[in-house]
C-alpha cells in the first residue's frame, strides 16, 4: 500500500528517451553481426518501426522479431551484449531534461512508473538508470533453463494492454487508478491513446503529428521535452 495521492506514468521511447530503445537494440545487434545478415536484419527492424509509428503493428508481430533476438545468445552472452548496448547507445541518450521530469514527480512524492511496450530485458536497465523503481513492460518468456523462448509472457504492455497492466500493478499494491487525486501519463504515440484517456492529466510528449493534432483538439498539454536537440 502506498500513501501517494498522485500517480505519474511515463512511456519510454521518444518520451523519456529521444529515440526508440527497442529499434536501437535490434540495430546494435545487426551492425555488430549478432543478428544474422546485418542488412536484412536492419531492413526488418526499420519496417517494424515504420509500422509501429503508423499504428499497424501488433504486439505479436513485434515479438516475433524483437523477442526472437533474445534467442540469439546464452544468458551470459546477452548480459555482455546488454552491457555494451547500455554503455554505447543508451547512456549517452539519457538527457538531463528527462531526468528532471521524473525527479519533479518524485520530489512531490508521486507514485511513478515507466509503462512501455518494449520488453523488460531491454528496458529494466534503463529504468534503473533513470531511478524509476516500477517498470511495466512487455515480459519475454523464459524456459526452465532461463533461456528466452521468443514469446510474450502474459499481457503485452501495448495499446489497451497498457491499461490492463497498469490496473493489475495497482491492484497488487491494493490500489485503483481512481484512488489517485491526480494522475499523469506522458507519451509520444497514438498507440498509447487508451492509457492517455484514463488519466486526469494526459501529456502528449514529443508527440507524433497525429497525437499532436489530437492533443491540440482536446486541449491536452503538449510537452516538447527534446525541442532543443530537435531544432
Residue frames relative to the residue before (quaternion, step in Angstrom):
aa qw qx qy qz dx dy dz
X 1.0000 0.0000 0.0000 0.0000 0.00 0.00 0.00
X 0.1585 -0.7844 0.5944 0.0795 3.55 -1.01 0.81
X 0.4016 -0.7148 0.5205 0.2386 3.55 -1.17 0.61
X 0.4117 0.7237 -0.4705 0.2923 3.60 1.27 0.00
X 0.2821 -0.7653 0.5592 0.1486 3.55 -1.02 0.85
X 0.7388 0.3149 -0.1908 0.5645 3.57 1.31 -0.18
X 0.2149 -0.7736 0.5909 0.0790 3.52 -1.16 0.78
X 0.0485 -0.7923 0.6081 0.0089 3.59 -0.89 0.93
X 0.0697 -0.7973 0.5991 -0.0229 3.54 -0.66 1.21
X 0.1139 -0.8068 0.5794 0.0191 3.56 -0.96 0.91
X 0.3414 -0.6353 0.6474 0.2466 3.52 -1.05 0.82
X 0.4336 -0.7229 0.4783 0.2462 3.59 -1.19 0.38
X 0.7796 0.3669 -0.2007 0.4662 3.58 0.44 -1.23
X 0.8304 0.0604 -0.1266 0.5393 3.56 -0.80 1.15
X 0.6362 0.4647 -0.3431 0.5114 3.58 1.26 0.33
X 0.7792 0.1426 -0.0807 0.6050 3.59 0.59 -1.10
X 0.7155 0.3075 -0.2161 0.5888 3.56 1.29 -0.36
X 0.4299 -0.7105 0.4886 0.2677 3.62 -1.03 0.67
X 0.7243 0.3083 -0.2172 0.5772 3.57 1.23 0.46
X 0.5333 -0.5993 0.4894 0.3419 3.56 -1.37 0.00
X 0.3470 -0.7813 0.4810 0.1941 3.60 -0.38 1.22
X 0.6134 0.5462 -0.3432 0.4557 3.60 1.10 -0.65
X 0.6676 0.4997 -0.2863 0.4717 3.55 0.92 -1.00
X 0.7014 0.4646 -0.2788 0.4631 3.59 0.90 -0.87
X 0.5781 0.5516 -0.3808 0.4653 3.61 1.15 -0.48
X 0.6659 0.4841 -0.2987 0.4828 3.57 0.92 -0.91
X 0.6440 0.5143 -0.3198 0.4674 3.58 1.00 -0.80
X 0.6228 0.5441 -0.3279 0.4566 3.59 1.02 -0.81
X 0.6766 0.4797 -0.2933 0.4754 3.58 0.90 -0.91
X 0.6549 0.5215 -0.3181 0.4450 3.59 0.99 -0.82
X 0.7504 0.4216 -0.2475 0.4449 3.59 0.70 -1.03
X 0.6748 0.4350 -0.3066 0.5114 3.58 1.26 -0.21
X 0.5676 -0.6635 0.3508 0.3384 3.56 1.28 0.38
X 0.5231 0.6580 -0.4032 0.3618 3.59 1.18 0.42
X 0.7205 0.4212 -0.2313 0.5000 3.61 1.26 -0.07
X 0.6936 -0.4536 0.2817 0.4836 3.57 0.97 0.79
X 0.8097 -0.1734 0.1660 0.5355 3.55 -1.08 -0.77
X 0.4249 -0.7445 0.4411 0.2658 3.64 -0.41 1.14
X 0.6876 0.4937 -0.3014 0.4388 3.60 0.84 -0.91
X 0.6649 0.4915 -0.3072 0.4711 3.59 0.92 -0.84
X 0.6457 0.5219 -0.3213 0.4555 3.57 0.98 -0.82
X 0.6805 0.4805 -0.2966 0.4670 3.58 0.94 -0.83
X 0.6138 0.5370 -0.3510 0.4602 3.60 1.06 -0.66
X 0.6622 0.4976 -0.2980 0.4745 3.57 0.94 -0.92
X 0.6355 0.5377 -0.3132 0.4571 3.56 1.00 -0.85
X 0.6762 0.4887 -0.2908 0.4683 3.59 0.90 -0.92
X 0.6277 0.5381 -0.3329 0.4534 3.58 1.04 -0.77
X 0.6634 0.5022 -0.3097 0.4603 3.58 0.93 -0.87
X 0.6388 0.5152 -0.3334 0.4641 3.60 0.97 -0.77
X 0.6357 0.5252 -0.3301 0.4594 3.59 0.96 -0.84
X 0.6934 0.4713 -0.2838 0.4654 3.59 0.87 -0.90
X 0.5946 0.5444 -0.3627 0.4676 3.58 1.11 -0.61
X 0.6662 0.5034 -0.2983 0.4623 3.57 0.90 -0.96
X 0.6763 0.4828 -0.2828 0.4790 3.59 1.10 -0.69
X 0.4435 -0.6997 0.4493 0.3345 3.58 1.23 -0.38
X 0.5665 0.6143 -0.3735 0.4026 3.60 1.23 0.38
X 0.5772 0.5920 -0.3685 0.4250 3.59 1.26 0.15
X 0.2906 -0.7495 0.5692 0.1728 3.59 -0.87 0.94
X 0.6311 -0.5323 0.4025 0.3954 3.55 -1.25 0.43
X 0.6430 0.5377 -0.3229 0.4396 3.57 1.02 -0.79
X 0.6494 0.5061 -0.3199 0.4688 3.59 0.98 -0.80
X 0.6433 0.5154 -0.3204 0.4667 3.55 0.96 -0.83
X 0.6614 0.5231 -0.3076 0.4408 3.57 0.98 -0.88
X 0.5870 0.5935 -0.3774 0.4009 3.57 0.99 -0.76
X 0.7459 0.3612 -0.2066 0.5201 3.57 1.01 -0.80
X 0.7432 0.4472 -0.2542 0.4279 3.56 0.59 -1.16
X 0.7156 0.4073 -0.2675 0.5005 3.60 0.84 -0.87
X 0.5604 0.5931 -0.3849 0.4313 3.55 1.20 -0.45
X 0.5802 0.5918 -0.3688 0.4208 3.60 1.15 -0.56
X 0.6414 0.5420 -0.3267 0.4337 3.59 1.12 -0.62
X 0.5979 0.5547 -0.3599 0.4531 3.56 1.28 -0.12
X 0.5487 0.6710 -0.3705 0.3336 3.57 1.27 -0.23
X 0.8053 0.2116 -0.1039 0.5440 3.57 1.16 -0.39
X 0.5649 -0.5452 0.4826 0.3883 3.53 -1.29 0.22
X 0.6787 -0.4679 0.3414 0.4515 3.63 -1.16 0.25
X 0.6586 0.5058 -0.3170 0.4582 3.60 0.98 -0.79
X 0.6512 0.5042 -0.3143 0.4722 3.59 0.99 -0.82
X 0.6491 0.5198 -0.3172 0.4559 3.57 0.94 -0.89
X 0.6325 0.5336 -0.3341 0.4511 3.57 0.99 -0.77
X 0.6563 0.4919 -0.3132 0.4789 3.60 0.99 -0.80
X 0.6539 0.5068 -0.3188 0.4625 3.58 0.93 -0.86
X 0.6448 0.5304 -0.3140 0.4520 3.56 0.99 -0.88
X 0.6304 0.5284 -0.3301 0.4631 3.59 0.98 -0.81
X 0.6751 0.4883 -0.2979 0.4659 3.58 0.86 -0.93
X 0.6386 0.5340 -0.3150 0.4558 3.56 1.00 -0.85
X 0.6536 0.5053 -0.3164 0.4662 3.58 0.90 -0.86
X 0.6936 0.4903 -0.2792 0.4479 3.57 0.85 -0.98
X 0.7685 0.4086 -0.2005 0.4498 3.57 0.84 -1.00
X 0.8021 0.3133 -0.1271 0.4922 3.58 0.98 -0.83
X 0.7741 0.4103 -0.2188 0.4296 3.57 0.61 -1.13
X 0.6925 0.5107 -0.3132 0.4019 3.59 0.64 -1.06
X 0.6624 0.4859 -0.3406 0.4573 3.66 0.90 -0.68
X 0.7090 0.4736 -0.2616 0.4523 3.60 1.18 -0.45
X 0.5515 0.5712 -0.4146 0.4447 3.59 1.25 0.05
X 0.1450 -0.8561 0.4957 0.0178 3.53 -0.23 1.33
X 0.6444 -0.5528 0.3647 0.3824 3.59 -1.11 0.61
X 0.6305 0.5485 -0.3542 0.4198 3.61 0.99 -0.71
X 0.6445 0.4990 -0.3208 0.4823 3.60 1.08 -0.66
X 0.6307 0.5162 -0.3270 0.4784 3.55 0.98 -0.83
X 0.6529 0.5382 -0.3083 0.4347 3.56 1.03 -0.82
X 0.6279 0.5305 -0.3346 0.4608 3.58 1.05 -0.75
X 0.6564 0.4928 -0.3067 0.4818 3.57 0.93 -0.88
X 0.6687 0.5129 -0.3006 0.4466 3.57 0.88 -0.96
X 0.5800 0.5879 -0.3700 0.4256 3.60 1.07 -0.70
X 0.7130 0.4298 -0.2606 0.4888 3.57 0.86 -0.92
X 0.6428 0.5184 -0.3337 0.4547 3.58 0.97 -0.76
X 0.6421 0.5329 -0.3204 0.4484 3.58 1.01 -0.77
X 0.6776 0.4578 -0.2819 0.5018 3.57 1.22 -0.50
X 0.5379 -0.6563 0.3867 0.3610 3.56 1.28 0.12
X 0.3747 0.7443 -0.4799 0.2746 3.58 1.22 0.36
X 0.4517 -0.6266 0.5549 0.3089 3.56 -1.20 0.57
X 0.0871 -0.8394 0.5362 -0.0148 3.58 -0.54 1.19
X 0.0625 0.7768 -0.6254 0.0396 3.54 -1.16 0.68
X 0.3299 -0.6686 0.6230 0.2368 3.51 -1.27 0.56
X 0.0792 -0.7871 0.6117 0.0016 3.56 -0.85 1.03
X 0.1423 0.8257 -0.5166 0.1762 3.56 -0.17 1.31
X 0.4685 -0.6627 0.5054 0.2932 3.55 -1.15 0.60
X 0.5525 0.6082 -0.3939 0.4119 3.58 1.19 -0.42
X 0.5611 -0.6663 0.3754 0.3168 3.56 -0.91 0.92
X 0.6458 -0.5845 0.3572 0.3371 3.51 -1.23 0.67
X 0.5589 0.5912 -0.4060 0.4162 3.62 1.10 -0.51
X 0.7069 0.4436 -0.2565 0.4875 3.57 0.91 -0.93
X 0.7947 0.4108 -0.1784 0.4098 3.57 0.81 -1.02
X 0.5416 0.6337 -0.4284 0.3486 3.64 1.06 -0.42
X 0.6684 0.4739 -0.3325 0.4670 3.65 0.85 -0.75
X 0.6264 0.5304 -0.3438 0.4561 3.60 1.09 -0.63
X 0.6370 0.5134 -0.3219 0.4765 3.58 0.97 -0.84
X 0.6337 0.5337 -0.3324 0.4507 3.58 1.01 -0.80
X 0.6696 0.4959 -0.2998 0.4646 3.59 0.91 -0.90
X 0.6792 0.4753 -0.2809 0.4836 3.58 1.06 -0.75
X 0.4531 -0.7198 0.4287 0.3046 3.58 1.25 -0.18
X 0.4944 0.6225 -0.4487 0.4084 3.57 1.16 0.57
X 0.2901 -0.8194 0.4664 0.1639 3.62 -0.31 1.19
X 0.7183 0.4072 -0.2407 0.5102 3.58 1.19 -0.42
X 0.0059 0.7953 -0.6034 0.0576 3.56 -0.67 1.17
X 0.0685 -0.7509 0.6565 0.0212 3.53 -0.90 1.04
X 0.1578 0.7925 -0.5559 0.1952 3.53 -0.24 1.34
X 0.6088 -0.5017 0.4375 0.4316 3.55 -1.28 0.18
X 0.2862 -0.7885 0.5280 0.1327 3.57 -0.78 1.08
X 0.2847 -0.7566 0.5614 0.1772 3.61 -0.68 1.04
X 0.4467 -0.7088 0.4846 0.2514 3.56 -0.86 0.99
X 0.1517 -0.7616 0.6227 0.0964 3.56 -1.21 0.66
X 0.4216 -0.6773 0.5321 0.2835 3.54 -1.19 0.49
X 0.7603 -0.3996 0.2564 0.4433 3.58 -1.32 0.01
X 0.6837 0.4699 -0.2795 0.4834 3.59 1.20 -0.50
X 0.5726 -0.6291 0.3593 0.3837 3.58 1.30 0.08
X 0.5331 0.6085 -0.4195 0.4118 3.58 1.25 0.17
X 0.5208 -0.6500 0.4609 0.3063 3.54 -1.12 0.72
X 0.3737 -0.7550 0.5065 0.1837 3.54 -1.03 0.90
X 0.4862 -0.6486 0.4460 0.3794 3.59 1.19 -0.46
X 0.6477 0.4913 -0.3177 0.4881 3.58 1.30 0.12
X 0.5236 -0.6174 0.4933 0.3183 3.53 -1.34 0.35
X 0.2580 -0.7300 0.6097 0.1698 3.55 -1.10 0.75
X 0.8434 0.0863 -0.0872 0.5231 3.57 -0.70 1.06
X 0.7583 -0.3572 0.2928 0.4601 3.54 -1.27 -0.53
X 0.3915 -0.7141 0.5162 0.2650 3.61 -0.72 0.96
X 0.4276 -0.6831 0.5325 0.2590 3.55 -1.09 0.73
X 0.4242 0.6902 -0.4342 0.3938 3.53 0.56 1.26
X 0.8376 -0.0043 -0.0443 0.5445 3.56 -0.89 1.03
X 0.8388 -0.0650 0.0470 0.5385 3.65 -0.75 -0.94
X 0.5450 0.6205 -0.3922 0.4051 3.57 1.22 -0.41
X 0.5800 0.5747 -0.3842 0.4310 3.58 1.12 -0.50
X 0.6381 0.5147 -0.3320 0.4666 3.59 0.97 -0.78
X 0.6548 0.5158 -0.3082 0.4584 3.59 0.92 -0.91
X 0.6870 0.4844 -0.2867 0.4596 3.56 0.91 -0.92
X 0.6357 0.5146 -0.3346 0.4680 3.61 0.99 -0.76
X 0.6679 0.4940 -0.3098 0.4625 3.58 0.89 -0.88
X 0.6427 0.5137 -0.3273 0.4646 3.60 1.01 -0.76
X 0.6331 0.5252 -0.3219 0.4687 3.58 1.01 -0.82
X 0.6745 0.4868 -0.3022 0.4655 3.57 0.87 -0.90
X 0.6175 0.5351 -0.3509 0.4574 3.61 1.01 -0.72
X 0.6302 0.5378 -0.3387 0.4459 3.59 1.06 -0.73
X 0.6858 0.4369 -0.2610 0.5203 3.57 1.27 -0.39
X 0.5216 -0.6435 0.4024 0.3899 3.56 1.32 0.01
X 0.6044 0.5679 -0.3281 0.4523 3.56 1.22 0.51
X 0.2076 -0.7136 0.6442 0.1809 3.49 -1.45 0.15
X 0.6428 -0.5205 0.3848 0.4097 3.55 -1.19 0.47
X 0.6728 0.5238 -0.2900 0.4346 3.55 1.02 -0.81
X 0.5359 0.6332 -0.4002 0.3895 3.61 1.25 -0.18
X 0.6639 0.5280 -0.3050 0.4330 3.58 1.16 -0.56
X 0.4913 -0.6571 0.4878 0.2982 3.55 -0.98 0.87
X 0.7868 0.0140 0.0067 0.6170 3.57 1.08 -0.76
X 0.0203 -0.7867 0.6170 0.0071 3.55 -1.14 0.67
X 0.1766 -0.7780 0.5994 0.0661 3.53 -1.10 0.84
X 0.0235 0.7397 -0.6696 -0.0628 3.52 -1.29 0.44
X 0.1868 -0.7771 0.5982 0.0582 3.52 -0.81 1.15
X 0.2087 0.7821 -0.5639 0.1636 3.61 -0.70 1.03
X 0.3972 -0.7208 0.5288 0.2073 3.51 -1.27 0.58
X 0.7560 0.4808 -0.1580 0.4152 3.55 1.20 -0.60
X 0.5247 -0.6123 0.5000 0.3159 3.54 -1.18 0.66
X 0.5411 0.6139 -0.4033 0.4095 3.59 1.18 -0.40
X 0.7075 0.4577 -0.2510 0.4764 3.58 1.19 -0.54
X 0.2988 0.7888 -0.4955 0.2074 3.58 1.22 0.24
X 0.6293 0.5456 -0.3762 0.4059 3.68 0.84 -0.74
X 0.7113 0.4237 -0.2699 0.4916 3.61 0.92 -0.81
X 0.5982 0.5584 -0.3639 0.4450 3.58 1.04 -0.65
X 0.7017 0.4970 -0.2715 0.4324 3.56 1.02 -0.77
X 0.7170 0.4438 -0.2755 0.4615 3.63 1.15 -0.24
X 0.6073 0.5111 -0.3807 0.4745 3.62 1.23 0.08
X 0.5652 -0.6153 0.4222 0.3518 3.58 -1.20 0.39
X 0.7810 0.2050 -0.1154 0.5785 3.59 1.18 -0.52
X 0.0491 -0.7901 0.6110 0.0088 3.62 -0.01 1.21
X 0.0842 -0.8048 0.5875 0.0122 3.57 -0.83 1.00
X 0.2581 -0.7536 0.5885 0.1383 3.57 -0.56 1.19
X 0.0576 -0.8480 0.5248 -0.0476 3.54 -0.20 1.34
X 0.8023 -0.1001 -0.0050 0.5884 3.57 -0.53 1.22
X 0.1318 0.8859 -0.4436 0.0324 3.58 1.08 0.73
X 0.5630 -0.5348 0.5111 0.3685 3.48 -1.35 0.44
X 0.6658 -0.5005 0.3438 0.4336 3.63 -1.14 0.38
X 0.6615 0.5108 -0.3175 0.4480 3.60 0.93 -0.84
X 0.6833 0.4630 -0.2964 0.4805 3.60 0.92 -0.84
X 0.6061 0.5526 -0.3598 0.4447 3.59 1.03 -0.69
X 0.6653 0.4987 -0.2989 0.4684 3.57 0.93 -0.90
X 0.6696 0.4935 -0.3033 0.4649 3.58 0.91 -0.88
X 0.6570 0.5171 -0.3108 0.4521 3.58 0.93 -0.90
X 0.6405 0.5188 -0.3232 0.4650 3.57 0.97 -0.82
X 0.6735 0.5096 -0.2905 0.4497 3.55 0.97 -0.86
X 0.7326 0.4041 -0.2254 0.4992 3.56 1.10 -0.68
X 0.4882 -0.6864 0.4216 0.3357 3.57 1.24 -0.08
X 0.3613 0.7274 -0.4999 0.3007 3.58 1.17 0.57
X 0.5698 -0.5641 0.4619 0.3792 3.56 -1.22 0.45
X 0.1415 -0.7513 0.6396 0.0803 3.55 -1.11 0.80
X 0.0629 -0.8105 0.5816 -0.0285 3.54 -0.67 1.16
X 0.1289 -0.7771 0.6134 0.0560 3.57 -0.64 1.15
X 0.1823 -0.8540 0.4819 0.0724 3.50 0.32 1.36
X 0.7822 0.3002 -0.1443 0.5265 3.57 1.06 -0.79
X 0.1762 0.8322 -0.5112 0.1226 3.57 1.12 0.59
X 0.6543 0.5416 -0.3263 0.4150 3.58 0.96 -0.83
X 0.7336 0.4077 -0.2546 0.4805 3.58 0.95 -0.77
X 0.6402 0.5265 -0.3228 0.4569 3.59 1.26 -0.29
X 0.6301 0.5614 -0.3286 0.4239 3.58 1.20 -0.49
